[in-house]
Every structure is written in structure tokens, then in C-alpha cells.
Amino acid sequence: MEKFGASPQQLEEIRAHLQSERDRRTFHVLPENWHALRVFVCAGTQWRAVGGMRIVWLGLDYTAIDAIERRVAAAPGAPDPGPQRLFEQLRTMEHAALEVLNAG
């Protein structure tokens, strides 16, 4: 931005804006939820949906989730929640995501 003629004050404003955006998008994940979050993020392309006049999101493809879970190693230091707890955690995130995806 400096090369394009931005003043020091403008540069500081841009830096402050970028930092506030980073802060706004940052959230804390408890260690016991870390593995489930990693699996959920990796499953981002595994949503089932039906379309017509609008797309209705149905939920995650659980067969794909099983395959993903076998390939996503637990984060160092994070406890393995076990299959039942992991499924509950994924369902909680799925439910929240469906509310947002189908809100329009």
C-alpha cells in the first residue's frame, strides 16, 4: 500500500482493520473438541443437499465422515473423544450449520 501512495496514517488504519478482522474471526476451541472440529472442517465437501427452486441442505454424508475420521489424526495433546462422543460433537456442529445453511 505504501508503494501506491498510502500515508502512514492510512497504513495504520489498514493494519488496525485487518487485525480487528482477524480478532473477529478467531475463536477458542477446547482441547476435547479439537478432533471433532478438524473432522468437521475436512468434511466441508461432504454435505447432502437437494435442489429445486432453492437448495435444501440435508446434512453430512456419514459414510464419508467415517472415511475422513480414519484419516484425520488427533491433534497432538488433544484427547481422542472416542467414536460415540465424536459423533455427538459432529451432530452438534452439523445442526448449527444446517440452521445457517437453510436460513434463507
For each residue, the residues with C-beta under 8 A, 3 or more apart:
1: 4 6 10 11 14
2: 5 6 11
3:
4: 1
5: 2
6: 1 2 10 11 14
7: 10 11
8: 11 12
9: 12 13
10: 1 6 7 13 14
11: 1 2 6 7 8 14 15
12: 8 9 15 16
13: 9 10 16 17
14: 1 6 10 11 17 18
15: 11 12 18 19
16: 12 13 19 20
17: 13 14 20 21
18: 14 15 21 22
19: 15 16 22 23
20: 16 17 23 24
21: 17 18 24 25
22: 18 19 25 26
23: 19 20 26
24: 20 21
25: 21 22
26: 22 23
27:
28:
29: 33 34 37
30: 33 34
31: 34 77 78 79
32: 78 79 81
33: 29 30 36 37 89
34: 29 30 31 37 38 74 75 78
35: 38 39 72 74 75 78 79 80 81 86
36: 33 39 40 81 86 89 90 93
37: 29 33 34 40 41 93
38: 34 35 41 42 72 75
39: 35 36 42 43 65 68 69 72 86 90
40: 36 37 43 44 90 93 94
41: 37 38 44
42: 38 39 68 71 72
43: 39 40 46 47 60 61 64 65 68 90
44: 40 41 47
45:
46: 43 60 61 64 65 68
47: 43 44 57 58 59 60 61 101
48: 57 58 59 60 61
49: 55 56 57 58
50: 55 56 58
51: 54 55 56
52: 56
53:
54: 51 104
55: 49 50 51
56: 49 50 51 52 102
57: 47 48 49 97 98 101 102
58: 47 48 49 50
59: 47 48 94 98
60: 43 46 47 48 64 65 90 94
61: 43 46 47 48 64 65
62: 65 66
63: 66 67
64: 43 46 60 61 67 68
65: 39 43 46 60 61 62 68 69 90
66: 62 63 69 70
67: 63 64 70 71
68: 39 42 43 46 64 65 71 72
69: 39 65 66 72 86
70: 66 67
71: 42 67 68
72: 35 38 39 42 68 69
73:
74: 34 35 78 79 80
75: 34 35 38 78
76:
77: 31
78: 31 32 34 35 74 75
79: 31 32 35 74
80: 35 74
81: 32 35 36 85 86 89
82: 85 86
83: 86 87
84: 87 88
85: 81 82 88 89
86: 35 36 39 69 81 82 83 89 90
87: 83 84 90 91
88: 84 85 91 92
89: 33 36 81 85 86 92 93
90: 36 39 40 43 60 65 86 87 93 94
91: 87 88 94 95
92: 88 89 95 96
93: 36 37 40 89 90 96 97
94: 40 59 60 90 91 97 98
95: 91 92 98 99
96: 92 93 99 100
97: 57 93 94 100 101
98: 57 59 94 95 101 102
99: 95 96 102 103
100: 96 97 103
101: 47 57 97 98
102: 56 57 98 99
103: 99 100
104: 54
